[in-house]
Amino acid sequence: MLNLNLKIKIFADGADKQGMLALYQNPFIKGFTTNPTLMHKEGIQDYQLFALDLLNTIKDRPISFEVFSDDFDEMLKQALLISSWGSNVYVKIPVTNTLGEPSYDLIHQLASSGVKQNVTALMTLDQVKEVTQALQHGPSAFISVFAGRIADTGRDPMPLMEKAIDIMRPYTQLELIWASPRELLNIFHADEISCHIITVTNDILKKLALVGKDLTEYSLETVKMFRDDALKAGFSLITNNELVQKIA
């Protein structure tokens, strides 16, 4: 992996066991996150078995597993169980349930119990303020703001992320995650504002090899790609007269 001189920590985001274990061999990757959606896409059926299997190898870097209940009492039970799997485990708690009811009381309760959390799916500064307050006296925790989804709405996430860092600054055990990045450039955006962590999927990680690439060379490679694909497809054009004859 290239030495990019980044201050930000890169966490790999996914649910492909082999891919995660391969990335674990790379010291450039400082942690891991997953979620039920990614796990479902990978066809994982036994949540606990999948998690414990990973934790047999990944023991010294943060790894986040999410609760999936929609009831706060059940979320508490799931969170305590997940937390018991390892000292490097962070429990992902959604900022609200599906009814839009805030999870702040649950987050505070878990923080008071010493549970490391990754509070997820935040998109507003009000949410950042409330979650920070709920976590302020607890252990190490992450606050995941979905900057990529904010950008999907046509809003620039940079000002919001900068303000989020200011809100969290007094609490050094709390780290801001730039979640759901859409392109490689987002790593540099996040690093520029001193965001602590960015979660990155494999498709974006693969593009790291392109950093600093000569653009003239890249342009030529792109032209060659178009030419090669046209040949593979067997495309051809005929003159207007030939076309008229063919139609007739």
C-alpha positions as CSV (number, residue, x, y, z in Angstrom):
1,M,0.0,0.0,0.0
2,L,1.2,3.5,-0.8
3,N,2.5,5.8,1.9
4,L,0.1,8.6,1.6
5,N,1.1,10.5,4.7
6,L,-2.4,10.6,5.9
7,K,-3.4,11.6,9.4
8,I,-6.8,9.9,9.1
9,K,-7.3,6.3,10.0
10,I,-8.8,4.0,7.3
11,F,-11.3,1.4,8.4
12,A,-12.3,-1.3,5.9
13,D,-16.1,-1.5,5.5
14,G,-17.5,-4.8,4.3
15,A,-18.8,-8.3,5.2
16,D,-16.6,-10.5,2.9
17,K,-14.7,-12.7,5.4
18,Q,-11.8,-13.6,3.1
19,G,-11.5,-10.0,2.0
20,M,-11.5,-8.7,5.6
21,L,-8.9,-11.2,6.7
22,A,-6.7,-10.3,3.7
23,L,-7.0,-6.6,4.6
24,Y,-6.1,-7.4,8.2
25,Q,-2.6,-8.3,7.0
26,N,-2.2,-4.7,5.8
27,P,-1.1,-2.4,8.6
28,F,-2.6,0.5,6.6
29,I,-6.0,-0.7,7.6
30,K,-6.6,0.4,11.2
31,G,-10.0,-1.1,11.9
32,F,-13.1,-2.8,10.4
33,T,-16.8,-2.1,10.2
34,T,-19.8,-4.0,8.9
35,N,-23.6,-3.9,9.1
36,P,-26.6,-6.1,8.5
37,T,-27.1,-4.8,5.0
38,L,-23.6,-5.7,3.9
39,M,-23.9,-9.1,5.7
40,H,-27.2,-9.8,3.9
41,K,-25.6,-9.1,0.6
42,E,-22.9,-11.6,1.3
43,G,-25.4,-14.2,2.2
44,I,-24.4,-14.5,5.8
45,Q,-27.1,-16.3,7.8
46,D,-25.5,-16.9,11.2
47,Y,-24.6,-13.4,12.5
48,Q,-22.9,-14.5,15.7
49,L,-20.9,-17.3,14.1
50,F,-19.7,-14.9,11.4
51,A,-18.6,-12.3,14.0
52,L,-16.9,-14.8,16.3
53,D,-15.1,-16.4,13.4
54,L,-13.6,-13.0,12.4
55,L,-12.7,-12.3,16.0
56,N,-10.6,-15.4,16.2
57,T,-8.1,-13.6,13.9
58,I,-8.9,-9.9,14.3
59,K,-8.1,-9.3,17.9
60,D,-6.0,-6.1,18.0
61,R,-7.9,-3.6,15.9
62,P,-11.4,-2.1,16.4
63,I,-14.2,-3.9,14.7
64,S,-17.9,-2.8,14.8
65,F,-20.9,-5.1,14.8
66,E,-24.4,-3.7,14.8
67,V,-27.5,-4.5,16.8
68,F,-30.5,-5.3,14.6
69,S,-33.5,-5.1,17.0
70,D,-35.9,-2.1,16.7
71,D,-36.9,-2.2,20.4
72,F,-34.6,-0.4,22.8
73,D,-34.8,-3.0,25.6
74,E,-33.8,-5.7,23.1
75,M,-31.1,-3.5,21.6
76,L,-29.6,-3.2,25.1
77,K,-29.5,-7.0,25.5
78,Q,-28.0,-7.4,22.0
79,A,-25.4,-4.7,22.7
80,L,-24.3,-6.3,25.9
81,L,-23.9,-9.6,24.2
82,I,-22.0,-8.2,21.2
83,S,-19.7,-6.2,23.5
84,S,-18.8,-9.4,25.4
85,W,-17.2,-10.9,22.3
86,G,-14.0,-9.0,22.7
87,S,-12.2,-5.9,24.0
88,N,-11.8,-4.6,20.5
89,V,-15.5,-4.8,19.7
90,Y,-17.5,-1.6,19.2
91,V,-21.3,-2.0,19.2
92,K,-23.1,-0.2,16.4
93,I,-26.2,1.6,17.7
94,P,-28.4,3.4,15.2
95,V,-29.1,7.0,16.1
96,T,-32.9,6.2,16.1
97,N,-35.1,3.2,15.7
98,T,-37.3,2.8,12.6
99,L,-40.0,5.0,14.2
100,G,-37.6,7.9,14.4
101,E,-37.4,7.6,18.2
102,P,-33.9,8.8,19.4
103,S,-31.5,6.2,20.9
104,Y,-29.9,8.8,23.2
105,D,-31.0,7.2,26.5
106,L,-29.8,3.8,25.4
107,I,-26.5,5.2,24.2
108,H,-26.0,6.9,27.6
109,Q,-26.9,3.8,29.4
110,L,-24.4,1.7,27.4
111,A,-21.7,4.3,27.8
112,S,-22.3,4.3,31.6
113,S,-21.8,0.5,31.5
114,G,-18.5,0.8,29.8
115,V,-19.6,-0.4,26.4
116,K,-17.6,0.8,23.5
117,Q,-20.0,2.1,20.8
118,N,-20.1,3.1,17.2
119,V,-23.3,5.3,16.9
120,T,-24.3,5.2,13.3
121,A,-26.5,6.8,10.6
122,L,-26.2,10.4,11.9
123,M,-26.8,13.1,9.3
124,T,-27.5,16.3,11.4
125,L,-25.5,18.4,13.8
126,D,-28.4,18.2,16.3
127,Q,-27.8,14.4,16.3
128,V,-24.1,14.9,16.7
129,K,-24.7,17.2,19.7
130,E,-27.1,14.7,21.4
131,V,-24.9,11.7,20.8
132,T,-21.8,13.5,22.0
133,Q,-23.6,14.4,25.2
134,A,-24.7,10.8,25.7
135,L,-21.2,9.5,25.2
136,Q,-19.2,12.2,27.0
137,H,-18.5,10.3,30.2
138,G,-18.1,6.9,28.6
139,P,-15.3,4.9,27.1
140,S,-13.8,5.1,23.6
141,A,-16.6,5.5,21.0
142,F,-17.1,6.4,17.4
143,I,-19.7,8.7,15.9
144,S,-20.5,7.8,12.3
145,V,-21.8,10.7,10.2
146,F,-22.9,9.5,6.8
147,A,-21.2,12.2,4.8
148,G,-21.7,10.3,1.5
149,R,-25.4,10.1,1.9
150,I,-25.5,13.8,2.8
151,A,-23.6,14.5,-0.5
152,D,-26.2,12.4,-2.3
153,T,-28.8,15.0,-1.4
154,G,-26.8,17.8,-3.1
155,R,-25.4,19.2,0.1
156,D,-21.6,19.6,0.7
157,P,-20.8,17.5,3.8
158,M,-17.5,19.3,4.6
159,P,-18.9,22.2,6.7
160,L,-21.1,19.8,8.7
161,M,-18.2,17.5,9.3
162,E,-16.0,20.3,10.4
163,K,-18.6,21.5,12.9
164,A,-19.1,17.9,14.1
165,I,-15.3,17.8,15.0
166,D,-15.7,21.1,16.9
167,I,-18.6,19.7,18.9
168,M,-16.7,16.5,19.8
169,R,-13.3,18.2,20.4
170,P,-13.5,18.4,24.2
171,Y,-14.0,14.6,24.5
172,T,-10.8,13.0,23.4
173,Q,-12.1,9.5,23.7
174,L,-14.6,10.2,20.9
175,E,-13.7,9.9,17.2
176,L,-15.6,11.1,14.2
177,I,-16.1,8.6,11.3
178,W,-16.7,9.9,7.8
179,A,-19.1,7.2,6.7
180,S,-20.3,6.1,3.3
181,P,-17.7,7.8,1.1
182,R,-18.5,7.9,-2.6
183,E,-15.1,8.3,-4.1
184,L,-11.4,8.1,-3.3
185,L,-11.1,11.9,-3.1
186,N,-13.3,11.7,0.0
187,I,-10.3,10.2,1.9
188,F,-8.4,13.4,1.2
189,H,-11.5,15.6,2.0
190,A,-11.8,13.9,5.4
191,D,-8.1,14.1,6.1
192,E,-8.1,17.8,5.2
193,I,-10.5,18.6,8.0
194,S,-8.7,16.3,10.5
195,C,-11.6,13.8,10.7
196,H,-10.4,10.9,12.8
197,I,-11.6,7.9,10.7
198,I,-13.1,7.1,7.3
199,T,-14.8,3.8,6.4
200,V,-13.8,2.6,3.0
201,T,-15.2,-0.2,0.9
202,N,-13.0,-2.5,-1.2
203,D,-14.0,-0.8,-4.5
204,I,-12.6,2.5,-3.3
205,L,-9.6,0.8,-1.6
206,K,-8.6,-0.6,-5.0
207,K,-8.3,2.9,-6.4
208,L,-5.5,3.8,-3.9
209,A,-3.0,2.6,-6.5
210,L,-4.1,5.4,-8.7
211,V,-3.0,8.2,-6.3
212,G,-0.5,10.5,-8.0
213,K,-0.8,8.6,-11.4
214,D,0.5,10.6,-14.4
215,L,-2.7,12.0,-16.1
216,T,-1.3,11.8,-19.6
217,E,-0.5,8.1,-19.1
218,Y,-4.0,7.6,-17.6
219,S,-5.6,9.3,-20.5
220,L,-3.8,7.0,-23.0
221,E,-4.8,3.9,-21.0
222,T,-8.4,5.1,-21.1
223,V,-8.3,5.5,-24.9
224,K,-6.8,2.1,-25.3
225,M,-9.6,0.6,-23.1
226,F,-12.2,2.1,-25.4
227,R,-10.5,0.8,-28.5
228,D,-9.9,-2.7,-27.0
229,D,-13.6,-3.0,-25.9
230,A,-14.8,-1.9,-29.3
231,L,-12.7,-4.7,-30.9
232,K,-13.9,-7.3,-28.4
233,A,-17.5,-6.3,-29.2
234,G,-16.9,-6.7,-32.9
235,F,-18.3,-3.3,-33.7
236,S,-18.3,-2.0,-37.3
237,L,-19.9,0.8,-39.3
238,I,-21.0,0.8,-42.9
239,T,-21.4,3.6,-45.4
240,N,-24.8,5.3,-46.1
241,N,-25.1,3.6,-49.5
242,E,-24.4,0.2,-47.9
243,L,-26.9,0.9,-45.2
244,V,-29.6,1.8,-47.8
245,Q,-28.9,-1.4,-49.7
246,K,-29.0,-3.4,-46.5
247,I,-32.3,-2.0,-45.4
248,A,-33.8,-2.5,-48.9
